[in-house]
Amino acid sequence: MSESGSSGSPAGAGEVGIAAWRLVAWPTAVVTFFVGGWLVTGLTSRVAVTGGILLLVVALAATAVALGGHAYGPRVEGPLDLSTRMAIGTLGGALGGLAAGLALWILHLVHLPQLLGVGLGAHLGGSTWLGRAWGGAAWGFLLGVAYPVVPGGAPSGRGALFSLLPSLYTLLVTFPALGLGVFGAHLGALTFLFVFFVNLVWGLTVGGSLAWAQATDIGPVSRLPGEA
């Protein structure tokens, strides 16, 4: 009998086990993140806030498990490696947040929300734009981390599909926490269409940024000077 044939387990068993853990960890991370965020922002009791924080910790741990089984770096992932995705995702996400705000402002300029009975504001204050850039950067960072498991093919397609997450978070967590109702019902029945649209603009912008990084020599960020 050959030496390799006497091993206790098949060669790929460990890899299959790691893949199974990642398959469970990603949905766990997403669900606990949304539920934990809702408990922290939507409810005021100490028990709810404590439970929400614990769920957010679980989400962080599940994300670590989901990511831990991957090999990273330009030699493994190519030009769009983890460091590049996080850096460009953050920058592109900030630009996407500003682009989304600009898109909403243009919609107000042509009075489309008013015509459809939607009370979604488009404020031009500096703090508002800063908040949009900051929020877009945070979601862009998350897209950069989760990019390999986001379906959609090309970076722009993945960005567009990922934009459903900030849209659903706004509609199901942020709006209810602000007393605007689920899906922003108090702002108008068609509010959700505008939320999905402006976040789609964000997703296409950050996806386009990732596509640009993939096609140019700017990445990967982790490549050492002079390294091929």
Backbone hydrogen bonds, N-H to C=O, Kabsch-Sander energy under -0.5 kcal/mol:
donor,donor_aa,acceptor,acceptor_aa,energy
6,S,2,S,-0.6
6,S,3,E,-0.7
7,S,4,S,-1.3
13,A,10,P,-1.3
16,V,12,G,-2.3
17,G,13,A,-2.3
18,I,14,G,-2.3
19,A,15,E,-2.4
20,A,16,V,-2.3
21,W,17,G,-2.1
22,R,18,I,-2.3
23,L,19,A,-2.2
24,V,20,A,-1.7
25,A,21,W,-2.6
26,W,22,R,-2.2
28,T,24,V,-1.6
29,A,25,A,-2.7
30,V,26,W,-2.2
31,V,27,P,-2.7
32,T,28,T,-2.4
33,F,29,A,-1.8
34,F,30,V,-2.2
35,V,31,V,-2.7
36,G,32,T,-2.3
37,G,33,F,-2.4
38,W,34,F,-2.3
39,L,35,V,-2.4
40,V,36,G,-2.2
41,T,37,G,-2.5
42,G,38,W,-2.7
43,L,39,L,-1.0
49,V,45,S,-2.3
50,T,46,R,-2.5
51,G,47,V,-2.7
52,G,48,A,-2.6
53,I,49,V,-2.4
54,L,50,T,-2.2
55,L,51,G,-2.2
56,L,52,G,-2.2
57,V,53,I,-2.0
58,V,54,L,-2.2
59,A,55,L,-2.5
60,L,56,L,-2.2
61,A,57,V,-2.5
62,A,58,V,-3.1
63,T,59,A,-2.2
64,A,60,L,-2.0
65,V,61,A,-2.2
66,A,62,A,-2.6
67,L,63,T,-2.2
68,G,64,A,-1.9
69,G,65,V,-0.7
70,H,67,L,-1.7
76,V,73,G,-1.1
77,E,73,G,-3.1
78,G,74,P,-1.4
81,D,79,P,-1.3
85,R,81,D,-2.8
86,M,82,L,-2.6
87,A,83,S,-2.2
88,I,84,T,-3.0
89,G,85,R,-2.2
90,T,86,M,-1.9
91,L,87,A,-2.3
92,G,88,I,-3.4
93,G,89,G,-2.2
94,A,90,T,-2.0
95,L,91,L,-2.2
96,G,92,G,-2.6
97,G,93,G,-2.3
98,L,94,A,-1.8
99,A,95,L,-2.6
100,A,96,G,-2.7
101,G,97,G,-1.9
102,L,98,L,-2.3
103,A,99,A,-2.4
104,L,100,A,-2.2
105,W,101,G,-2.1
106,I,102,L,-2.3
107,L,103,A,-2.1
108,H,104,L,-2.0
109,L,105,W,-2.0
110,V,106,I,-1.6
111,H,108,H,-1.3
112,L,107,L,-2.3
115,L,111,H,-1.9
116,L,112,L,-1.7
117,G,114,Q,-1.1
118,V,113,P,-3.2
119,G,187,L,-3.2
121,G,119,G,-0.6
129,W,125,G,-1.9
130,L,126,G,-2.3
131,G,127,S,-2.4
132,R,128,T,-2.2
133,A,129,W,-2.4
134,W,130,L,-2.6
135,G,131,G,-2.7
136,G,132,R,-2.6
137,A,133,A,-2.2
138,A,134,W,-2.1
139,W,135,G,-2.2
140,G,136,G,-2.2
141,F,137,A,-2.3
142,L,138,A,-1.8
143,L,139,W,-2.3
144,G,140,G,-2.3
145,V,141,F,-1.9
146,A,142,L,-2.6
147,Y,143,L,-1.1
149,V,146,A,-1.9
150,V,146,A,-0.6
150,V,147,Y,-1.4
154,A,152,G,-0.9
158,R,154,A,-2.4
159,G,155,P,-2.6
160,A,156,S,-2.3
161,L,157,G,-2.3
162,F,158,R,-2.8
163,S,159,G,-1.4
164,L,161,L,-1.6
165,L,162,F,-2.0
167,S,163,S,-1.6
168,L,164,L,-2.8
169,Y,165,L,-2.6
170,T,166,P,-2.2
171,L,167,S,-2.5
172,L,168,L,-2.7
173,V,169,Y,-2.0
174,T,169,Y,-2.1
175,F,170,T,-2.9
177,A,173,V,-1.9
178,L,174,T,-1.6
179,G,176,P,-1.4
180,L,175,F,-2.8
181,G,175,F,-0.5
183,F,171,L,-2.8
184,G,181,G,-2.1
185,A,182,V,-1.0
186,H,180,L,-2.4
187,L,184,G,-1.9
188,G,185,A,-1.2
191,T,188,G,-1.6
193,L,190,L,-1.0
194,F,190,L,-1.0
194,F,191,T,-0.6
195,V,191,T,-1.9
196,F,192,F,-2.6
197,F,193,L,-2.0
198,V,194,F,-2.7
199,N,195,V,-1.9
200,L,196,F,-1.7
201,V,197,F,-2.1
202,W,198,V,-1.8
203,G,199,N,-2.8
204,L,200,L,-2.7
205,T,201,V,-1.9
206,V,202,W,-2.6
207,G,203,G,-2.4
208,G,204,L,-2.2
209,S,205,T,-1.9
210,L,206,V,-2.0
211,A,207,G,-2.3
212,W,208,G,-2.2
213,A,209,S,-2.2
214,Q,210,L,-2.2
215,A,211,A,-1.5
216,T,212,W,-0.8
219,G,213,A,-0.6
219,G,216,T,-0.6
223,R,220,P,-1.4
227,E,224,L,-2.5
